[in-house]
Amino acid sequence: MVSPDKGISLINDKETPDMGLDEIKEKLARSCRIIAMQRATEKGRGHQCYLHPDGDKILIPGHLHDYGKAIADIQGEDIVTMDFEGNVLEGKHTEPMGEFHAYTAVFRARKDVKSVVHCHPPYANILAAAGKSILPIARDGCLFHEGVPVYEGYPLYVGTREMGEELVETLGDKRAVLHKGHGAFVVGRSVEEALIRTLSLEKAAETQVFASILGTLTPIPVERMTERETDPDDHIIDDFFGYYSGKLDKLERASQA
């Protein structure tokens, strides 16, 4: 499937060595706008990054808040190339988005991760504030049946290398970590996977908050989730990325009409 506006492959086209950097940047920017569209973050904050194919650099939005732009405004041209020390090597913005210490720590520690999302999801933040985490009580929560740990460091942002390393130690081998009082960091093997896990995390949290008001929560046993598939999200990633991309195209065309 190809977007009629961007010419970007949306399905069954994870980032591969033969993909050009411009195409990866466009996909990364599109994913950021989808996060905003789905209201998985608050106040226009949040961003997604991707490990450069060379392995020693990171593709990340520039610090757009300085220019009055938000995650919903990110375009491919806003993506810069940053080294692991936070220095911008290429791009039109002179600084990367904040939280880069978390990203560099993840990429150093997790060789399976190619993309990381940071956002401020309201319902996930409510759970963390209440001393809770995500439970597999419905479909979205099942993606996190291995658990979502909570990091309790300085609650406003991850602004030092030490904090980044502490966050990643808390993350361990899991798919996401909640930073109590701040937000979430979600990892994936591709732009698509990190995005869908991010949206599922917030939907799972919303379901859990409301379900807990109505009655007792009953987690689904892991063996029930994996009796037909090795991984509960194996069949979701491609289809849902295509759905959200199509929805984004329609909204953006309507806004330009």
N, C-alpha and C positions, 0 to 999 in steps of 0.2 A: 504494500500500500504506500502511496506517495502523496504527500501534501500538495494540493494544487497550487498553493501560494509559494511554498519554499522549495519544493522539489526534494524534501527530506524523507528518507526511508523511515517509516514509523514502525513496521512490524517485521519480526524475524531478521533484524538487521542490527544486532548488537555491535558495538564499536569494534572494528577489526583493523589490522595493520594497513589494509588498503583504503580505509576511509580517510579522506582529507581532513585536515585540522578545521577548515572552515565548516565542513558538514558537522563535525563533532560540536563545534561552538554553537552552531544554530540549534542543534538538538538540546544542548545544555541550556541555552537561553529559553527555548520552548518549554522545557521541563520546569524551569523557574516560574514561568508565567502560569503554568498549570497549577503549581502549588498555590499561587495567589488566587487563581480562579476558583479553586476548590476550598478556599478559606481555611487552609491548613496552617496558616501562620497569621500573626496579628500585626497591625500597624505598618504593613508594607515591608516588614523586615524578614530576613532569611535569604538563603542562597544555596546553590549547589555547585560542587566542584567535581573535577574529573582528573585522574592521573594522566599526565601527558604520555603519549605512546613511547617516548624516550625513557620514561620511568624515573627521571630525576627532576621533573618539573610538574607544575599543576596548572590546569586551566580553571580559571575562577573569575567571577564577575569583578570588575573594578569597583572601587568604593563609591557607588553611585549616590549614596545618601548625601554626600557633599554637594551634589548637583540637583537635589530635590527629586531624585528618581527613586522608585521603589522596585521590589521584586517583580511586580506586574509589568514593569517597563523594560525589563532586560531584553536586549537584542544580541544577536551574534557578535556585533561589533563592540559590545560592551565587555566581552570576555577577554581577559588578559592572561599572559603566561607568566607565572611566578616561580621562583626557585624555592627550595625548602627553608630558606631563611626569611621569606616574605618580600624579597626584592622583585619588582616587576621587570621582566626581561623584554617583553613585547606587548604592545597594546596601547590604546589611546588614553587610558587612565594611569595615573602615576602611582596609585596605591591599590592593593587588593582589598576585598571586603575583609572585615575583621574576622576573628575566630580562626585565622589560618593556622594557629598553633595546634588546634584540634585536628585539622586536616593532615598536617605534616606528620603528626604523631600517629594517626590512623594508618597512613600509607607506609610509614616506617615499620609498624608492628604487624599489619595485616596484609599479606601478599595476595589474599583472595579478593581484596577490595579495590575497585577501580573508581568508585564514585561515592561521595558523601553529601548528604543534605543536612543543613542546619536550619531549623525553623522554630517558631514560638507557637506551638499548637495549643489552643486554649483548653481543650478538655484533657489532653495529656498533662498539661501543667496543673490542672485541678487535682488529678490523681496523685501526682508527685507531691503537691502541697499537703495532701491528706495522708501522706506516708504510704500510698498505695502504688501499684504498678499494673501493667496490662495483664489481664487474665484471658485465656482462650475460651470465652463463653459464646462466641459467635464466629462467623467466617473470618472476619478481618483479624480478630484476636488470635486465630489459629496460626497465622503467619509468625506469631511470636510465642509459640508454645514452649520454646526453650527459655523464655524469660526475658524481661527488659529491666536491667539493673538501674539503680538511681544513684547518680553522682551528687554529693552534697558539698562540693567546693564552693568558693566565692560565687554568689548566685546571680551576678549581673552579666558576666560574659567570660569567655575563656581567653584571657589576655596575655598569658605567659606560656613559655615552653613547658614549665613545670606543671601548670594546670592541664595543658594538653596531654601530657604523659599520664597524669592522674586520671583524667577522663577516660583515656584509652585502656588503662589498667582496669577501670570499672567496667568498661564495655566488654573486655575479654573477647570471646569468640562469638558474641551475640550479634543480633542484627540492628539493635538500636540501644541507646542509653538515654535516660531522662536526666537532665541537669536541673535539680530541684530549684524552683524559683526563677528559672530562666527559659528553658526550652528543651528541644530534643536534637540528637544527632543520630542519623540513620545511614547505614552503609549498604552497598550493593556491588554486584559484579559488573554492573553496567549503569548507564544513566537511567534507563527504564526501570531496572530493578530497584534502585535507590528511591526513585520517585514513587512507584506503586507501594513500596513498603512504608513510605512516609504518609501517603494518603490513608493507607490501611491502619497505621498506628493511630492517627487521629480519629478515624471512624470507630476503631475498636474502643478507644477511650470514651468517646461520646456514648456509645452503646452501653458501656460499663457504668458510666455515671448515672444514666437514667434507669438501667436495670437494677442497680443497687437501691434505688429509691422504692422500686416496686416490690422487691422481694430478695430472697437469698440467691447469691450467685453460685452457679454450678458449672465449674470448668469442664470442658469436653476432654475426655481421656486422650492422651497422645496416640494410643493404639487405634482409636477410632479415626483419627485424622490421617494416619499413614497406612491404613489397611489397603488402600487402592493406589496411592502415590507415595513415592519416597519423601517428597517435600510438598506441603500443602499449597505453596505458591507457584509450583512448576507450570501450571496451566493458565495462570492469571496474567503474568507480566505482559506478554505481547498483546493480547486482546484488549486489556484495559488501557495500555498506552495508546493504542490506536483509537480507542473510544474517546479518551480525554483530548487527544490531539485534534480529532474531528470537531469536538465540542468547542475547543479553543478557536479553531478556524472560523466556525460559524459566528462566534461572538465577536471576533476581531473584524470580520467582514461587515457585520451589522454595525459596529461602531464607526466604520469608515464610510458607510452609506450616506 
